[in-house]
Amino acid sequence: MFQATRRRLALWYTAVTAVLLLLFASGVYFYVRNTLIERIDDTLNHVVEVVERSLIIEPVNSGTDTLRINLEASFRDNTDTVEDDHIDLEWFSANGELLWSTLSTPLNIPIHANRTGETVRVGNEGEEKSPMLLRQVTHRVEFGRQVLGYLRVSHPWFEVSKPSRQFMLDLAIGTWLMVLSVGASGWFLSGKAMEPVGDSYQRLKQFTADASHELRSPITLIQTNVQVALADLESAEVEPTASLHYRQQLKLVERLTQRLGRLVNDLLFLARQDSGISKDNFSSCPLDALLMEVLEEQQLLAKEKKINLALDLVDPALGDTNPELSEDWFTLVANWDQLVRLFTNLIGNAVQYTPSEGKVNVELARLEGINRVAGLRYSSAQLQVKVSDTGVGIPGDALPKLFDRFYRVDPARTHSNGNTATEISTGSGLGLAIAQAIVEHHQGQIQVESRLGKGTTFTVTLPVTLES
């Protein structure tokens, strides 16, 4: 139990830290990437400013106002400089015609002014060479109102993508190492955090064991002494009136002691189930034989109340299973003693709260893959036991609390009818809580349906094999 809690704490520590690290790493990555892009755009705009200042503008013909750029004089010193920085220049006429370029092959990209920078793809997917990405800035050169041409500056995109990929890889490795470190630290810290809880649990477990032992011993001694006193009283020469009085008092003490002993045993059973310290003895258990044994024990009380107590085994249809499986059709892996206690409780309650001439029916069926009646699917085979009676029933508002410990149905809300039990609340209120604990311990489910004056049906579903 504590190891599972420790694992959950460590996983939560690791998961929360991993999400935070992922968000932090993503933010850092996009910040660095945008910084690289802005740096390249600044470089391209700086080149545009330098080249624009070095342009030589001259009239086309003497005596005219039409101007042009002297390409040879303007760009002869720029070729070597831009190649060192992986920057290419292109000059276009005012009509968009390429007049000069440092590129060996024209890009064939339409011209439009853009000083903020854009990423373009050069080449098609179907070509032998893989497409190349460029970062470009295009500037329209004007003199007065006359457009002299367009200057386009290009920079390879791998100057952004290559360091971005490397940075992403570094971040991924660093984040993974941090998550592993946090996982190890979380496991260590959760262990430290669970130490005081474990110590408290051990002290509580020891207290429970000691208290149950200390309570059981005097109860046993009281019961033994009462029995001895009753035996001595019968053999001694005492007045009949006094003897009857003493015997009644001792009988009362004996009944109260037995009730207290059962209560202590029930509390000890629930405490062990909650703490997981109960010693399990699971083995192959034929549930049909177990139910026959329980019904045989309840037949005496059923006959006294003239109640029809019956067991209905739903056998598999012909052809639905092989002969080997049919022999163990109602066999499951379980604790025999606990199941006996479970069904003794349920069937005993059904007999107790069913009026004379009533009926208690126990049905056992196997749910193999598909329940043809309800149309449900199961991941593995299950055995289902239904305990139905025609008793007084349980109020609807009491059903959600029926399995709570020490909860008993209000006697004032239960009606008497002939030999019907006048209240459902007899006992300590732990019987159904113990039944639920046993069912959950066997990885099963228990459900109840009831109608006042009509009867109650408890449905217990248990898996044939337990999951580890």
Secondary structure, DSSP 8 states (H G I E B T S, - for coil): -HHHHHHHHHHHHHHHHHHHHHHHHHHHHHHHHHHHHHHHHHHHHHHHHHHHHH--EEESSTT---EEE-HHHHHTTTHHHHHHTT-EEEEE-TTS-EEEESSSS--------EEEEEEEEES-TTSSS--EEEEEEEEEEEETTEEEEEEEEEEETHHHHHHHHHHHHHHHHHHHHHHHHHHHHHHHHHHHHHHHHHHHHHHHHHHHHHHHHHHHHHHHHHHHHHHHHHHHHHHS---HHHHHHHHHHHHHHHHHHHHHHHHHHHHHHHHHHHHT-S----EEEEHHHHHHHHHHHHHHHHHHTT-EEEEEE----TTSS-HHHHHTTTEEEE-HHHHHHHHHHHHHHHHHTS-TT-EEEEEEEEE-SEETTTTEE-SS-EEEEEEEE-S----GGGGGGTTSTT----GGGS---TTS-S-S--S-S-HHHHHHHHHHHTT-EEEEEEETTTEEEEEEEEESS---
